[in-house]
């Protein structure tokens, strides 16, 4: 995005200067011409009035001599003025070229430093071992209903967030835990989920971000694509591994998840963005393949063993600033 910012700044800085410089140039030329003409008139008047020693005023030769001397003064003044003008123009052009050259060098150096920073401070994760899926506890659902904060939630693509808030009891809330490990780069600081796609033998179930709640529900729906759901990162002391926790919202009458029974999946395709603690993000797709059915835990959670995973990067690393806006894309 900085490259775009630079492209926007260049015409803004240069366009206003071009007409101003051309106007100044025209004013200088007009000043030189009027000065030379004035000099021509004054010289002709002086010569015609006072003449030269040895000549009689208003002799027939006086007007001719006046014209010759005045024209010579006009030519000399014009040549001298245009020489100064051309020298100043060349000097200004050289200074501009030196300044632009130094700016280009600084931009290249800055881009190289950012490239080095990004290449050494990104992070890539992979989900490992198993996945847990269980119904969300009631206390969390009550908190969601009062706070209306869908930061950690994704909804099924046929669900309206406005209807969720109005008919809260008609929807089910499922929690997913995905253990992950860092396979490349630095420590992960944040994980954002943009899309989940669960593939079964009969159909596909898609989940998308809910968006941040506002007074205008349709506005929240419109912005949902630009506000991915954030995963809650927990450290499991029992297994000594980190887990990404995210919640799903679906209709209670749907067939995606039935509590107390094994819900088989062939694979899950996840679109996510990984942010390192040092402000570098990587976007990609992860496909997880399972052994189904596995078992139901004593807590009632479905436990799925991850047989294999496939990660694909969909974009080059991006450097973010403190408000999570793109400031440099290499």
C-alpha positions in Angstrom: 0.0 0.0 0.0 2.9 2.6 0.4 3.7 2.2 -3.2 0.1 3.3 -3.9 0.5 6.1 -1.4 3.7 7.3 -3.2 1.9 7.1 -6.6 -0.8 9.3 -5.2 1.6 11.9 -3.7 3.7 12.4 -6.8 1.0 14.0 -9.0 -0.4 16.0 -6.1 3.0 17.6 -5.6 4.0 18.1 -9.2 0.8 19.2 -10.9 0.3 22.5 -9.0 4.0 23.5 -9.7 3.9 23.1 -13.5 1.5 26.0 -14.2 3.1 28.2 -11.6 6.6 27.7 -13.2 5.3 28.4 -16.7 3.6 31.5 -15.6 6.8 32.8 -13.9 8.7 32.0 -17.0 6.3 34.0 -19.2 6.4 36.9 -16.8 10.2 37.0 -17.0 10.1 37.0 -20.8 7.6 39.8 -20.8 9.6 41.8 -18.3 12.7 41.4 -20.5 10.9 42.5 -23.7 9.2 45.5 -22.1 12.5 46.5 -20.5 14.3 46.3 -23.8 11.5 48.3 -25.5 11.6 50.9 -22.8 15.4 51.1 -23.2 15.0 51.5 -26.9 12.5 54.4 -26.5 14.6 56.2 -23.9 17.8 55.9 -26.0 16.1 57.1 -29.1 14.7 60.1 -27.2 18.0 61.0 -25.6 19.9 60.8 -28.9 17.3 62.7 -30.8 17.2 65.5 -28.2 20.9 66.0 -27.4 22.8 64.5 -30.3 26.5 64.0 -30.4 29.4 66.5 -30.5 30.1 67.7 -34.1 26.6 67.2 -35.3 23.8 69.7 -35.5 20.5 68.7 -33.7 17.7 67.5 -35.9 20.1 67.0 -38.8 19.1 64.3 -41.2 21.6 61.9 -39.8 20.3 62.1 -36.2 17.2 60.0 -36.6 19.2 57.2 -38.3 21.9 57.3 -35.7 19.3 57.2 -32.9 17.6 54.2 -34.4 20.9 52.3 -34.8 22.1 53.0 -31.3 18.8 52.2 -29.7 18.5 48.9 -31.6 22.1 48.0 -30.6 21.2 48.7 -26.9 18.0 46.6 -27.3 19.9 43.6 -28.7 22.6 43.8 -26.0 20.0 44.1 -23.2 18.0 41.2 -24.7 21.0 38.9 -25.1 22.2 39.6 -21.6 18.8 39.0 -20.0 18.1 35.8 -21.9 21.6 34.5 -20.9 20.8 35.1 -17.2 17.3 33.5 -17.7 18.8 30.4 -19.4 21.4 30.0 -16.7 18.9 30.2 -13.9 16.6 27.6 -15.7 19.5 25.2 -16.2 20.6 25.6 -12.6 17.0 25.0 -11.4 16.7 21.9 -13.6 20.0 20.5 -12.3 18.9 21.0 -8.7 15.6 19.2 -9.4 17.3 16.3 -11.0 19.7 16.0 -8.0 16.7 16.1 -5.6 14.7 13.5 -7.5 17.8 11.3 -7.7 18.3 11.5 -4.0 14.6 10.8 -3.4 14.8 7.7 -5.6 17.8 6.4 -3.8 16.1 6.9 -0.5 13.0 5.1 -1.7 15.0 2.2 -2.9 16.9 2.0 0.4 13.7 2.2 2.4 12.1 -0.6 0.2 15.2 -2.7 0.7 15.1 -2.2 4.5 11.4 -3.1 4.6 12.0 -6.2 2.5 14.7 -7.4 4.9 12.5 -6.7 7.9 9.5 -8.6 6.3 11.6 -11.6 5.2 13.0 -12.1 8.7 9.9 -11.3 10.9 6.9 -13.2 9.3 5.2 -16.3 10.7 3.5 -19.3 9.3 1.5 -21.8 11.3 0.1 -25.3 10.8 -2.8 -27.1 12.6 -1.7 -30.4 14.1 -2.9 -33.6 15.8 -6.7 -33.1 16.4 -9.6 -30.7 16.3 -12.3 -30.4 19.0 -15.9 -29.2 18.3 -18.4 -28.7 21.1 -21.4 -26.6 22.0 -20.6 -23.2 23.5 -21.3 -22.9 27.2 -24.4 -20.9 28.2 -22.5 -18.2 30.0 -20.7 -17.2 26.9 -23.9 -17.1 24.9 -25.5 -14.8 27.5 -22.4 -12.5 27.3 -22.6 -12.4 23.5 -26.3 -11.5 23.6 -25.6 -8.5 25.9 -22.3 -7.3 24.4 -23.2 -8.0 20.8 -19.5 -8.4 20.0 -18.9 -10.9 17.1 -15.2 -10.5 17.0 -14.6 -14.2 17.6 -17.5 -15.5 15.6 -18.2 -16.7 12.1 -21.8 -17.3 10.8 -23.1 -19.7 8.3 -23.5 -18.0 4.9 -27.3 -18.2 4.9 -27.6 -16.6 8.4 -28.6 -13.0 8.9 -26.9 -11.4 11.9 -29.9 -9.2 12.5 -32.1 -12.3 12.8 -29.6 -13.8 15.3 -30.0 -10.9 17.6 -33.8 -10.8 17.3 -34.3 -14.6 17.6 -31.3 -15.7 19.7 -32.7 -19.0 20.8 -33.2 -20.3 17.2 -29.5 -20.5 16.7 -26.7 -22.9 17.8 -23.3 -21.7 18.9 -20.4 -24.1 18.3 -16.8 -23.7 19.6 -13.8 -25.1 17.6 -10.3 -25.7 19.0 -7.4 -26.1 16.6 -4.0 -26.8 18.1 -1.3 -25.2 16.0 2.5 -25.0 15.8 4.8 -22.4 14.2 6.5 -24.1 11.2 8.2 -21.0 9.9 9.2 -17.6 11.2 8.6 -15.7 14.5 6.1 -16.0 17.3 2.5 -15.6 16.2 0.6 -12.6 17.6 -2.8 -12.8 16.0 -4.8 -15.2 13.8 -7.7 -14.0 11.7 -10.2 -16.3 10.0 -11.9 -15.1 6.8 -13.7 -18.3 5.8 -14.4 -21.9 6.8 -15.7 -24.5 4.4 -16.7 -27.9 5.9 -17.0 -30.6 3.3 -19.2 -33.7 4.0 -20.3 -36.5 1.8 -23.6 -34.8 0.9 -22.9 -31.0 0.9 -20.7 -28.1 1.9 -21.1 -25.8 4.8 -19.6 -22.3 4.5 -19.0 -19.9 7.3 -18.1 -16.2 6.9 -17.3 -13.4 9.4 -20.2 -11.7 11.2 -18.7 -8.2 11.1 -18.6 -5.7 14.0 -22.1 -4.9 15.3 -23.4 -1.4 14.7 -26.8 0.2 14.9 -27.2 -0.4 11.1 -27.3 -4.2 10.7 -27.0 -4.0 6.9 -23.9 -1.9 7.3 -22.4 -4.5 9.5 -23.2 -7.2 6.9 -21.6 -5.1 4.2 -18.4 -4.7 6.1 -18.2 -8.3 7.2 -15.7 -9.3 4.4 -13.3 -6.6 5.5 -13.5 -7.6 9.2 -12.4 -11.2 9.6 -13.1 -13.1 12.8 -10.2 -13.1 15.3 -9.2 -16.4 16.9 -8.7 -16.6 20.6 -5.2 -18.0 21.2 -4.9 -20.2 24.3 -2.0 -22.2 25.8 -3.0 -25.7 26.9 -0.8 -26.6 29.8 -1.9 -30.2 29.7 -0.7 -30.8 26.1 1.8 -27.9 26.2 0.7 -26.5 22.9 -1.1 -23.4 21.7 -4.7 -23.6 20.4 -6.7 -21.3 18.2 -10.3 -21.0 19.4 -13.1 -19.7 17.1 -16.9 -19.9 17.4 -19.5 -20.7 14.7 -23.2 -19.5 14.5 -25.7 -21.7 12.7 -29.4 -22.3 12.6 -30.6 -24.8 15.2 -32.7 -26.6 12.6 -29.7 -27.2 10.4 -27.9 -30.5 9.9 -24.3 -29.2 10.3 -23.9 -30.2 14.0 -26.0 -32.5 16.2 -24.9 -32.6 19.9 -24.2 -36.0 21.3 -23.5 -37.6 17.8 -20.4 -37.8 15.7 -20.6 -35.3 12.8 -18.2 -36.6 10.1 -16.3 -34.3 7.7 -14.2 -35.2 4.7 -12.1 -32.0 4.9 -12.1 -28.4 6.1 -10.7 -25.5 4.0 -9.8 -22.5 6.0 -8.8 -19.0 4.8 -6.7 -17.2 7.4 -4.2 -14.5 8.1 -1.3 -14.9 10.5 0.2 -11.9 12.2 3.5 -12.0 13.9 4.2 -10.1 17.0 6.5 -7.8 15.0 3.7 -6.7 12.6 4.1 -8.8 9.5 1.1 -10.7 8.2 0.8 -13.7 5.8 -2.5 -14.7 4.2 -3.2 -18.3 2.9 -5.4 -21.3 2.7 -5.2 -24.5 4.9 -6.9 -27.7 4.0 -7.3 -30.3 6.8 -8.1 -33.9 6.2 -9.6 -36.1 9.0 -10.4 -39.7 10.0 -14.1 -39.9 10.5 -15.8 -40.8 12.7 -13.3 -40.7 15.6 -15.0 -40.5 19.0 -17.0 -38.3 21.4 -15.1 -37.0 24.5 -16.6 -37.3 28.0 -17.4 -33.6 27.8 -19.5 -34.3 24.7 -17.1 -32.7 22.3 -16.3 -34.3 18.9 -12.6 -35.1 18.5 -11.2 -35.3 15.0 -7.7 -36.6 14.2 -6.0 -34.5 11.6 -4.3 -36.9 9.2 -2.8 -34.3 7.0 -2.8 -30.6 6.2 -1.9 -28.6 3.1 -1.0 -25.0 3.3 -0.9 -22.6 0.4 0.1 -18.9 0.6 -2.3 -16.6 -1.3 -0.3 -13.4 -0.8 3.1 -12.1 -0.1 4.0 -10.9 3.4 2.6 -7.5 4.3 4.0 -5.0 6.9 1.3 -3.6 9.2 1.3 -0.5 11.4 -0.2 -0.1 14.9 -3.8 0.1 13.6 -3.6 -3.0 11.3 -3.6 -1.0 8.1 -1.3 -2.0 5.2 1.6 0.5 5.0 4.0 -1.5 2.9 3.5 -4.4 0.4 6.5 -5.9 -1.2 
